[in-house]
Protein backbone atom coordinates (compact mmCIF):
# COMPACT_ATOMS: atom_id res chain seq x y z
CA UNK A 1 0.00 0.00 0.00
CA UNK A 2 1.47 3.33 -1.01
CA UNK A 3 2.42 5.64 1.84
CA UNK A 4 2.57 2.87 4.44
CA UNK A 5 6.07 1.45 4.29
CA UNK A 6 6.74 -1.70 6.25
CA UNK A 7 9.74 -2.16 8.50
CA UNK A 8 11.71 -3.95 5.80
CA UNK A 9 10.77 -1.74 2.85
CA UNK A 10 14.30 -0.99 1.75
CA UNK A 11 15.12 2.48 0.57
CA UNK A 12 17.45 5.20 1.77
CA UNK A 13 15.68 5.70 5.12
CA UNK A 14 18.25 3.69 7.09
CA UNK A 15 21.11 5.79 5.75
CA UNK A 16 19.18 8.97 6.57
CA UNK A 17 18.42 7.79 10.10
CA UNK A 18 22.03 6.86 10.69
CA UNK A 19 23.34 10.17 9.36
CA UNK A 20 20.89 11.99 11.65
CA UNK A 21 22.31 10.10 14.64
CA UNK A 22 19.20 8.01 15.24
CA UNK A 23 19.94 4.59 16.76
CA UNK A 24 17.87 1.74 15.37
CA UNK A 25 17.97 -2.04 15.36
CA UNK A 26 17.36 -4.55 12.62
CA UNK A 27 15.09 -7.44 13.49
CA UNK A 28 13.68 -10.51 11.79
CA UNK A 29 10.26 -9.37 13.00
CA UNK A 30 7.99 -8.90 10.01
CA UNK A 31 10.03 -11.04 7.62
CA UNK A 32 8.09 -13.90 6.07
CA UNK A 33 11.37 -15.71 5.40
CA UNK A 34 13.86 -15.18 8.22
CA UNK A 35 16.69 -16.28 5.93
CA UNK A 36 16.26 -12.92 4.12
CA UNK A 37 17.64 -11.05 7.16
CA UNK A 38 21.22 -10.61 5.89
CA UNK A 39 20.06 -10.01 2.33
CA UNK A 40 17.92 -7.10 3.53
CA UNK A 41 20.79 -5.62 5.53
CA UNK A 42 23.01 -5.83 2.44
CA UNK A 43 20.32 -3.99 0.46
CA UNK A 44 20.32 -1.19 3.03
CA UNK A 45 24.11 -0.90 2.62
CA UNK A 46 23.80 -0.77 -1.15
CA UNK A 47 21.31 2.07 -0.69
CA UNK A 48 23.63 4.20 1.42
CA UNK A 49 23.85 2.80 4.94
CA UNK A 50 27.47 2.44 6.01
CA UNK A 51 28.73 -1.05 6.78
CA UNK A 52 29.62 0.11 10.30
CA UNK A 53 26.09 1.43 10.94
CA UNK A 54 24.57 -1.75 9.50
CA UNK A 55 26.66 -3.92 11.80
CA UNK A 56 25.72 -1.77 14.79
CA UNK A 57 22.01 -2.00 13.90
CA UNK A 58 22.23 -5.77 13.46
CA UNK A 59 23.91 -6.15 16.84
CA UNK A 60 21.83 -3.60 18.74
CA UNK A 61 19.01 -4.95 20.84
CA UNK A 62 15.60 -3.74 19.66
CA UNK A 63 14.72 -2.60 23.19
CA UNK A 64 17.93 -0.59 23.42
CA UNK A 65 17.03 1.33 20.26
CA UNK A 66 13.66 2.31 21.77
CA UNK A 67 15.17 3.90 24.89
CA UNK A 68 15.26 7.66 24.99
CA UNK A 69 18.38 9.38 26.25
N, C-alpha and C positions, 0 to 999 in steps of 0.2 A: 504494500500500500504506500503510495507516494506521501512523503512528509512524515512518515512514522518509521524511522530507521530502527532496525533491531540492533542488539548489542554487537553482533558480529557482521553488520553491514560494513564492509571495508571501504573506506575512502581516506581522505587525508585528516580526518578528525583526530586520530591518535597522535599524529605528528603535531597538530595544532595544540592539543592538550598538553603534550610534553613540553613544547616550546613556551607555553604559558606558565609552566611550573606546576601544573595540576598532576597529582599522583593518582594513578589508576592501576587496576589489576586486571589481567586477563584471566578468564575462567572458562571452563568447558560448559558452564551453564548456558543453556539455550542452543547448544550444538546438537543436531540430530545424530551426527556421527562424530564421536569424541576423537576419532583418529585424525580429524581435520584440524585439531588444535594448533599444531606446529605450522601447518600449511597457512592457516589464517594469520598467524603471527608473522610469517615470512611475507605475506601480502601487505601487511601494515608497514613493514620495513621497505618494501618496494615502493610504497606510496608515501615515503618520507619520514617514517619513524626511525630514529637512530637505532642501531643494533644494541647499544648500551641501554637505551630507554626500553626497548622491547624485552631485553633480558630482565631488567628491573621489574617491569610490569608482569612478566611471567612468574617471577619469584615472589612478588609481593602478595601478601595475604589479602583477600578481598575485604575483610573487615578492617584491616589497617588502612586501606585506601578510602574507607568511608569516614574515618575519624577526622574531626576538624581540629586544627591546631590554633 
